């Protein structure tokens, strides 16, 4: 099975957990992991040194919000999203466009200021873009965006819908819903439609820890998101 593998919520307080997740993976697979970094946390020199080591080992860093915490809940959609999906992590929801445009710029600049290679991929927390428009995204420093639906290459406008599985289940209801979701998305995946496998720092201790290991064992080849959006890879849905 061909997989785009990402570890979300990479913060100073989760670095040890991220290291444990990487240790679960065979070396060829771990080298293909994208780490979704939250810049606006309390990063110390030793934490930044760990990010630099991972980057030097071939892992890729991506931008992932600023604090990974919604400052306020606004409207029924955001309230439902926070209650059932994001647990108040959908930082973009409830923010005006101007604030979100500045957030993307600030996110990108943080990597540069820390001496890290700046990311080309941005993933909004909980995959929720909020009020950002295609024009806002095209004007951002990032070349690629990932949402719940799939991947988007901003310079060309190419988009591709891709299946997604996740394991962040802290209640039996969430576990049952995610299991059904994962089964459906696993059936949708195929040789020319890689699966996105999304892992969060505590997934190996939550209710779907065994299914997580099962899915990891099925991975035959890590796939880079740039290849997935290359014109020669497969047909696209044009924007």
C-alpha positions in Angstrom: 0.0 0.0 0.0 1.3 3.4 -1.0 1.0 6.0 1.8 1.6 9.7 2.5 2.4 9.5 6.2 2.3 12.5 8.5 2.6 13.1 12.2 0.6 16.0 13.5 0.9 18.4 16.4 4.7 18.5 16.6 5.4 20.7 19.6 8.0 20.9 22.4 5.6 19.0 24.7 5.1 16.2 22.1 8.6 15.7 20.8 9.2 12.6 23.0 5.9 11.1 21.7 6.8 11.9 18.1 10.1 10.1 18.6 8.3 7.0 19.9 6.0 7.0 16.9 9.0 7.2 14.5 10.5 4.3 16.4 7.5 2.2 15.5 8.2 2.5 11.8 10.7 0.7 9.7 13.6 3.1 8.7 12.6 3.4 5.0 9.1 4.4 6.1 10.2 6.8 8.8 12.3 8.7 6.3 9.2 9.5 4.3 7.3 11.1 7.2 6.1 14.7 7.2 6.2 16.4 10.6 3.5 19.0 11.1 5.1 21.7 13.3 3.3 24.2 15.5 5.6 27.2 15.8 3.9 29.3 18.4 4.7 27.1 21.4 7.5 27.4 23.9 10.3 26.1 21.8 13.7 25.8 23.5 17.1 25.4 21.9 17.2 21.6 22.5 13.7 21.3 20.9 14.8 23.2 17.8 18.0 21.1 17.7 15.8 18.0 17.5 13.8 19.4 14.6 17.0 20.2 12.8 18.3 16.6 13.4 15.1 15.2 12.0 15.3 17.4 9.0 18.9 16.4 8.4 17.8 12.7 8.5 15.4 13.3 5.6 12.2 13.9 7.4 10.2 16.9 6.1 8.8 19.7 8.2 5.4 21.3 7.4 3.6 24.3 8.8 0.7 23.6 11.1 -1.1 26.7 12.5 0.5 28.8 15.1 -0.8 27.7 18.6 -3.1 24.8 17.5 -5.8 26.2 19.7 -8.9 28.2 18.7 -9.0 31.4 20.6 -12.8 31.6 20.5 -15.7 29.6 19.3 -17.9 31.5 16.8 -21.1 30.2 15.2 -22.9 26.8 15.1 -20.5 25.2 12.6 -17.4 26.0 14.7 -19.2 24.9 17.8 -20.1 21.5 16.3 -16.7 21.1 14.7 -15.0 21.7 18.1 -17.3 19.4 19.9 -17.2 16.4 17.5 -14.1 16.8 15.3 -11.3 19.1 16.4 -11.6 19.5 20.2 -11.0 23.2 20.0 -7.8 22.7 17.8 -9.3 24.2 14.6 -7.3 27.4 15.0 -8.4 28.9 11.7 -12.1 28.8 12.4 -13.5 32.0 13.9 -10.6 34.1 12.6 -11.0 36.8 9.9 -9.1 36.5 6.6 -6.5 39.2 7.4 -5.5 37.4 10.6 -5.2 34.1 8.8 -3.1 35.6 6.0 -0.7 37.0 8.6 -0.7 33.6 10.4 0.5 31.9 7.3 3.3 34.4 6.8 4.3 34.2 10.4 4.4 30.4 10.3 6.7 30.4 7.3 9.0 33.0 8.7 9.4 31.1 12.0 11.2 28.3 10.2 13.6 30.7 8.5 14.4 32.6 11.7 15.2 29.3 13.5 17.7 28.3 10.8 15.5 25.4 9.5 14.6 24.8 5.9 11.3 26.5 5.4 8.4 24.3 4.5 6.6 24.1 1.2 3.6 22.4 2.7 1.0 23.9 5.1 -1.7 21.9 6.9 -4.2 23.9 8.9 -5.1 22.4 12.3 -7.9 19.9 11.9 -7.6 20.5 8.1 -9.9 23.5 8.5 -8.9 26.5 6.3 -11.6 28.8 7.7 -12.2 32.0 5.6 -9.0 31.8 3.5 -9.7 32.1 -0.2 -7.8 30.6 -3.1 -6.4 34.1 -3.7 -5.2 34.3 -0.1 -3.5 30.9 -0.4 -1.9 31.7 -3.7 -0.3 34.8 -2.1 1.1 32.9 0.8 4.7 31.6 0.9 3.6 28.0 0.7 3.3 25.9 -2.5 1.2 23.1 -1.2 -1.9 22.9 1.1 -3.5 19.8 2.6 -7.1 19.8 3.6 -9.5 17.0 4.7 -10.4 16.4 1.1 -6.8 16.2 -0.3 -3.8 18.1 -1.7 -3.6 21.4 -3.5 -0.6 22.7 -5.5 -1.1 26.5 -5.3 1.1 27.7 -8.2 -0.6 25.5 -10.8 -4.0 25.3 -9.1 -4.0 21.5 -9.4 -5.9 19.6 -6.7 -6.3 16.0 -5.9 -8.8 14.3 -3.6 -7.2 11.5 -1.6 -8.4 9.0 1.0 -7.5 9.7 4.6 -7.3 7.6 7.8 -6.8 8.6 11.4 -6.6 7.2 14.8 -7.1 10.0 17.4 -9.9 8.2 19.3 -10.3 9.0 23.0 -13.9 7.7 23.4 -15.6 4.6 22.2 -17.9 6.6 19.9 -15.0 8.4 18.2 -13.2 5.0 17.9 -16.3 3.4 16.2 -16.7 6.4 13.8 -13.1 6.5 12.9 -13.0 2.7 12.3 -15.9 3.0 9.8 -14.2 6.1 8.2 -10.9 4.2 7.9 -12.5 1.2 6.3 -14.2 3.3 3.7 -11.1 5.3 2.9 -9.0 2.1 2.8 -11.3 0.7 0.1 -11.0 4.0 -1.9 -7.2 3.9 -1.9 -5.4 2.1 -4.8 -2.1 1.9 -6.7 -2.7 5.3 -8.3 -4.5 6.8 -5.4 -2.2 6.8 -2.3 -3.7 6.8 1.2 -3.0 9.6 3.6 -2.2 8.1 7.0 -2.5 10.8 9.7 -0.9 10.1 13.1 -1.2 12.2 16.3 1.3 12.1 19.1 -0.8 9.9 21.6 -2.4 7.6 19.0 -0.3 4.6 20.1 -1.9 4.8 23.6 -5.5 5.6 22.6 -8.3 3.2 21.6 -7.1 2.6 18.0 -3.5 1.8 18.9 -3.8 -1.8 17.5 -5.4 -0.7 14.2 -2.6 2.0 13.9 0.1 -0.7 14.0 -1.9 -2.8 11.6 -2.1 0.0 9.1 1.6 0.8 9.5 2.4 -2.9 8.8 0.5 -2.7 5.5 2.6 0.2 4.1 4.8 -0.9 1.3 6.0 2.4 0.0 6.0 6.0 1.4 4.9 8.5 -1.2 6.0 12.2 -1.3 3.1 14.7 -1.7 5.0 16.4 -4.5 5.0 13.3 -6.6 1.3 12.9 -6.0 0.7 16.3 -7.5 3.2 16.0 -10.3 1.4 16.1 -13.8 2.8 12.7 -14.8 1.6 10.8 -11.7 -2.1 10.5 -12.3 -5.1 12.5 -13.5 -6.1 15.5 -11.6 -9.2 17.5 -10.7 -8.4 20.9 -12.0 -9.5 23.9 -10.0 
